[in-house]
Amino acid sequence: MWDLLTGSDSQRQSLLGENLVAGQNTLYQWALELTSSQYISQVALAVTQEKLLEAREAIRRQQQRLNIQHQELETFCKNLAQHVDSRFRELNAEIHKIKVSDTADREFNRIVDAWEAKTNYRNLPWVVQVAFLARQVFSGAVASYELKSNDKKLYREWFVNRVVKSPRSQEIPDPHITPHNPFCSLADLLDKTRSDMADNGRTLEFAAALLEVRSVPRERLLKTPLLFTIATTLELAALPPEARPPKPADCAIGLCRAHIQPIDKTTDRRQFVETIVQETANDCMAIMATRPTITS
């Protein structure tokens, strides 16, 4: 009866109950959403952490590959630089060798061509010509070539062949042509040389001075017996008549055999030139090898 009289209060209670129920449902839904959100967040965090680990591992592997590639590239560049430097040195040495050979070739031909054309040593006997010519050839670029290349055959054989076959040498009889050739004896050859210069004392003295051996160290004389004999013959022949021995060549040969080393008493044109070339070239090389190297 009271409720009927106070219907408004009942309605208020009903509304209150409905609101309470709605609030509870809302709270329940919020709790569910919160729980679900936390779960999703944990899953996302786990996935993210896993991806980060994978990314870090990938970065580490990539860094290792980059380090290896860098080392390989550095090694390659170093080896390439060494190869290029080595090749450059080889090419530079080859170019220098070609230059030395070309210079020696041109100088050799210039000197021998001039001799064959009779533009030098015209008033000297053949023996002295060969001695001077060999000294001129093997004291310059040809000697440098032999020192650098260690080739002691090319120009020496070339010199012998050019000189022996030259028309200027054909004027000198070869002992193989006739058994009575006066040049089969070394003493006869040197006496002929001395007599050809006897009429010109200044030329004889000049040749003797150029071939002088008294100031040459003994260790060099021991390796040049024929040059020693030629020079001694000219020196003895240039002495005043009262001091000059009757046979300077025989006396020079005797001095060589007694104080230097044994020397053949006979010779021929080719053997003579070959001996002169070997003695002169070796002597020039020995002198050049002892010279100090000048560097800029």
C-alpha positions as CSV (number, residue, x, y, z in Angstrom):
1,M,0.0,0.0,0.0
2,W,2.9,2.3,0.9
3,D,4.6,1.4,-2.3
4,L,1.5,2.2,-4.3
5,L,1.3,5.5,-2.4
6,T,5.0,6.1,-3.1
7,G,5.5,4.7,-6.6
8,S,8.3,7.1,-7.4
9,D,10.6,5.5,-4.9
10,S,10.1,2.1,-6.3
11,Q,10.9,3.3,-9.8
12,R,14.0,4.9,-8.4
13,Q,15.1,1.6,-6.8
14,S,14.4,-0.2,-10.1
15,L,16.5,2.3,-12.0
16,L,19.2,2.1,-9.5
17,G,19.3,-1.7,-9.8
18,E,19.4,-1.5,-13.6
19,N,22.2,1.0,-13.4
20,L,24.1,-1.2,-11.0
21,V,23.8,-4.1,-13.3
22,A,24.8,-2.1,-16.3
23,G,27.8,-0.8,-14.4
24,Q,28.8,-4.3,-13.4
25,N,28.6,-5.4,-17.0
26,T,30.6,-2.5,-18.1
27,L,33.2,-3.2,-15.4
28,Y,33.3,-6.8,-16.4
29,Q,33.8,-5.9,-20.1
30,W,36.6,-3.5,-19.2
31,A,38.3,-6.2,-17.1
32,L,38.0,-8.6,-20.0
33,E,39.4,-6.0,-22.4
34,L,42.2,-5.1,-20.0
35,T,43.2,-8.8,-19.6
36,S,43.1,-9.3,-23.3
37,S,45.1,-6.2,-24.0
38,Q,47.8,-7.3,-21.5
39,Y,48.0,-10.7,-23.1
40,I,48.3,-9.1,-26.6
41,S,51.0,-6.8,-25.3
42,Q,53.0,-9.7,-23.8
43,V,52.7,-11.6,-27.1
44,A,53.7,-8.5,-29.0
45,L,56.6,-7.9,-26.7
46,A,57.8,-11.5,-27.0
47,V,57.5,-11.3,-30.8
48,T,59.3,-8.0,-30.8
49,Q,62.1,-9.4,-28.6
50,E,62.5,-12.4,-30.9
51,K,62.7,-10.2,-34.0
52,L,65.2,-8.0,-32.3
53,L,67.4,-11.0,-31.4
54,E,67.1,-12.2,-35.0
55,A,68.0,-8.7,-36.3
56,R,70.9,-8.5,-33.9
57,E,72.2,-11.9,-35.0
58,A,71.7,-10.9,-38.7
59,I,73.7,-7.7,-38.1
60,R,76.4,-9.7,-36.3
61,R,76.7,-12.1,-39.2
62,Q,76.7,-9.3,-41.7
63,Q,79.4,-7.5,-39.7
64,Q,81.5,-10.7,-39.8
65,R,81.0,-11.0,-43.5
66,L,82.0,-7.4,-43.9
67,N,85.1,-7.8,-41.8
68,I,86.1,-10.9,-43.8
69,Q,85.4,-9.1,-47.1
70,H,87.4,-6.1,-45.8
71,Q,90.4,-8.4,-44.9
72,E,90.1,-10.1,-48.2
73,L,90.0,-6.8,-50.0
74,E,92.9,-5.4,-48.0
75,T,95.0,-8.6,-48.7
76,F,94.0,-8.4,-52.4
77,C,95.0,-4.7,-52.7
78,K,98.3,-5.4,-50.9
79,N,99.1,-8.3,-53.1
80,L,98.1,-6.3,-56.2
81,A,100.3,-3.4,-55.1
82,Q,103.2,-5.8,-54.5
83,H,102.6,-7.4,-57.9
84,V,102.4,-4.1,-59.7
85,D,105.5,-2.8,-57.9
86,S,107.4,-6.0,-58.8
87,R,106.3,-5.9,-62.4
88,F,107.2,-2.2,-62.6
89,R,110.6,-3.0,-61.3
90,E,111.0,-5.8,-63.8
91,L,109.9,-3.6,-66.6
92,N,112.2,-0.8,-65.4
93,A,115.1,-3.2,-65.2
94,E,114.3,-4.5,-68.7
95,I,114.1,-1.0,-70.1
96,H,117.4,-0.2,-68.5
97,K,118.9,-3.4,-69.9
98,I,117.7,-2.5,-73.4
99,K,119.1,1.0,-73.0
100,V,122.5,-0.3,-71.9
101,S,122.5,-2.9,-74.7
102,D,121.5,-0.3,-77.3
103,T,124.1,2.1,-76.1
104,A,126.8,-0.6,-76.2
105,D,125.7,-1.7,-79.6
106,R,125.8,1.8,-81.1
107,E,129.2,2.6,-79.4
108,F,130.7,-0.6,-80.5
109,N,129.7,-0.1,-84.2
110,R,130.8,3.5,-84.1
111,I,134.3,2.7,-82.9
112,V,134.9,-0.4,-85.1
113,D,133.3,1.3,-88.1
114,A,135.7,4.2,-87.7
115,W,138.6,1.8,-87.4
116,E,137.6,-0.1,-90.5
117,A,137.2,3.2,-92.4
118,K,140.8,4.0,-91.4
119,T,139.8,7.2,-89.7
120,N,141.9,6.3,-86.6
121,Y,145.1,4.6,-85.7
122,R,146.3,5.1,-89.3
123,N,150.0,5.5,-88.6
124,L,150.3,2.6,-86.1
125,P,151.2,-1.0,-86.7
126,W,148.4,-3.5,-86.6
127,V,149.4,-5.0,-83.2
128,V,149.2,-1.6,-81.6
129,Q,146.0,-0.8,-83.4
130,V,144.3,-3.9,-82.1
131,A,145.5,-3.2,-78.5
132,F,144.2,0.4,-78.7
133,L,141.0,-0.5,-80.4
134,A,140.2,-3.2,-77.8
135,R,140.9,-0.7,-75.0
136,Q,138.7,1.9,-76.6
137,V,135.8,-0.6,-77.1
138,F,135.8,-2.3,-73.8
139,S,136.4,0.7,-71.5
140,G,133.0,2.3,-72.1
141,A,129.4,1.2,-72.8
142,V,130.4,-2.3,-73.8
143,A,132.1,-2.9,-70.4
144,S,129.0,-1.5,-68.6
145,Y,126.9,-4.0,-70.6
146,E,129.1,-6.9,-69.7
147,L,129.0,-5.9,-66.0
148,K,125.2,-5.6,-65.9
149,S,124.3,-8.6,-68.1
150,N,127.2,-10.9,-67.2
151,D,127.4,-11.6,-70.9
152,K,131.1,-11.9,-71.7
153,K,130.6,-13.6,-75.1
154,L,128.6,-11.4,-77.4
155,Y,130.8,-8.4,-78.0
156,R,134.1,-10.2,-77.5
157,E,133.3,-12.7,-80.3
158,W,131.9,-9.9,-82.4
159,F,135.0,-7.8,-82.0
160,V,137.3,-10.8,-82.9
161,N,135.3,-11.6,-86.0
162,R,135.1,-7.9,-87.1
163,V,138.8,-7.3,-86.6
164,V,140.0,-10.6,-88.1
165,K,137.8,-10.3,-91.2
166,S,138.4,-6.6,-91.7
167,P,140.4,-5.5,-94.8
168,R,142.8,-3.7,-92.4
169,S,143.7,-7.1,-90.9
170,Q,144.0,-8.7,-94.3
171,E,147.1,-6.6,-94.7
172,I,148.7,-8.7,-92.0
173,P,149.6,-12.2,-93.3
174,D,148.0,-15.1,-91.5
175,P,150.5,-17.9,-90.4
176,H,148.1,-20.5,-91.7
177,I,148.5,-19.2,-95.3
178,T,152.2,-20.1,-95.7
179,P,154.4,-22.1,-93.4
180,H,157.2,-19.5,-93.6
181,N,155.0,-16.6,-92.5
182,P,157.1,-14.2,-90.3
183,F,154.2,-13.7,-87.9
184,C,154.0,-17.3,-86.7
185,S,156.4,-16.3,-84.0
186,L,155.2,-13.8,-81.4
187,A,158.7,-12.4,-81.1
188,D,158.8,-11.8,-84.9
189,L,155.4,-10.1,-84.8
190,L,156.5,-7.8,-82.0
191,D,159.8,-7.1,-83.7
192,K,158.0,-6.2,-86.9
193,T,155.8,-3.9,-84.9
194,R,158.8,-2.2,-83.3
195,S,160.6,-1.8,-86.6
196,D,157.5,-0.3,-88.2
197,M,157.7,2.4,-85.6
198,A,161.4,2.8,-85.5
199,D,161.4,5.7,-87.9
200,N,159.1,7.7,-85.7
201,G,160.5,8.0,-82.2
202,R,157.6,10.2,-81.0
203,T,155.0,7.7,-82.1
204,L,156.9,4.9,-80.5
205,E,157.2,6.8,-77.2
206,F,153.5,7.7,-77.4
207,A,152.4,4.1,-77.9
208,A,154.7,2.9,-75.2
209,A,153.3,5.5,-72.8
210,L,149.7,4.6,-73.5
211,L,150.4,0.9,-73.0
212,E,152.7,1.6,-70.1
213,V,152.7,-1.2,-67.4
214,R,155.2,-0.1,-64.8
215,S,152.6,1.7,-62.8
216,V,150.0,-1.1,-63.2
217,P,149.4,-3.2,-60.0
218,R,151.0,-6.6,-60.2
219,E,147.6,-8.4,-59.7
220,R,146.5,-6.8,-62.9
221,L,149.7,-7.7,-64.8
222,L,149.3,-11.3,-63.8
223,K,146.1,-11.4,-65.8
224,T,147.4,-9.6,-68.9
225,P,150.7,-11.3,-70.0
226,L,150.3,-10.5,-73.7
227,L,149.6,-6.8,-73.0
228,F,152.5,-6.7,-70.7
229,T,154.8,-8.2,-73.4
230,I,153.6,-5.7,-76.0
231,A,154.1,-2.8,-73.7
232,T,157.4,-4.0,-72.5
233,T,158.6,-4.5,-76.0
234,L,157.7,-0.9,-76.9
235,E,159.2,0.5,-73.7
236,L,162.5,-1.3,-74.4
237,A,162.5,-0.2,-78.0
238,A,162.0,3.4,-76.9
239,L,165.2,3.4,-74.7
240,P,168.3,5.2,-75.9
241,P,170.5,3.0,-78.2
242,E,173.1,2.4,-75.5
243,A,170.5,1.0,-73.1
244,R,168.3,-0.7,-75.7
245,P,168.6,-4.6,-75.8
246,P,169.4,-6.0,-79.2
247,K,166.1,-8.0,-79.3
248,P,163.4,-6.1,-77.3
249,A,160.6,-8.6,-78.2
250,D,162.6,-11.6,-77.0
251,C,163.6,-9.8,-73.9
252,A,160.0,-8.8,-73.2
253,I,158.8,-12.4,-73.7
254,G,161.6,-13.6,-71.3
255,L,160.6,-11.0,-68.7
256,C,156.9,-12.0,-68.9
257,R,157.7,-15.7,-68.6
258,A,160.0,-15.1,-65.7
259,H,158.0,-12.5,-63.7
260,I,154.4,-12.7,-64.9
261,Q,153.4,-16.0,-66.3
262,P,154.2,-18.3,-69.2
263,I,153.2,-17.0,-72.6
264,D,153.0,-18.8,-75.9
265,K,155.9,-18.0,-78.2
266,T,153.8,-18.5,-81.3
267,T,150.5,-17.1,-82.4
268,D,148.2,-16.4,-85.3
269,R,145.9,-13.6,-86.3
270,R,142.7,-14.9,-84.6
271,Q,144.5,-16.2,-81.5
272,F,146.3,-12.9,-81.1
273,V,143.1,-10.8,-81.3
274,E,141.2,-13.2,-79.0
275,T,143.9,-13.0,-76.4
276,I,144.1,-9.2,-76.6
277,V,140.3,-9.0,-76.3
278,Q,140.0,-11.3,-73.3
279,E,142.9,-9.6,-71.4
280,T,141.7,-6.1,-72.2
281,A,138.0,-6.7,-71.5
282,N,138.6,-8.5,-68.2
283,D,141.0,-5.7,-67.1
284,C,138.5,-3.0,-68.0
285,M,135.7,-4.8,-66.1
286,A,137.9,-5.3,-63.1
287,I,138.7,-1.5,-63.0
288,M,135.0,-0.5,-63.5
289,A,133.8,-3.0,-60.8
290,T,136.1,-1.3,-58.2
291,R,134.9,2.2,-58.9
292,P,132.5,3.6,-56.3
293,T,128.9,3.9,-57.4
294,I,127.7,7.5,-57.6
295,T,124.1,8.0,-56.5
296,S,122.1,11.1,-56.8
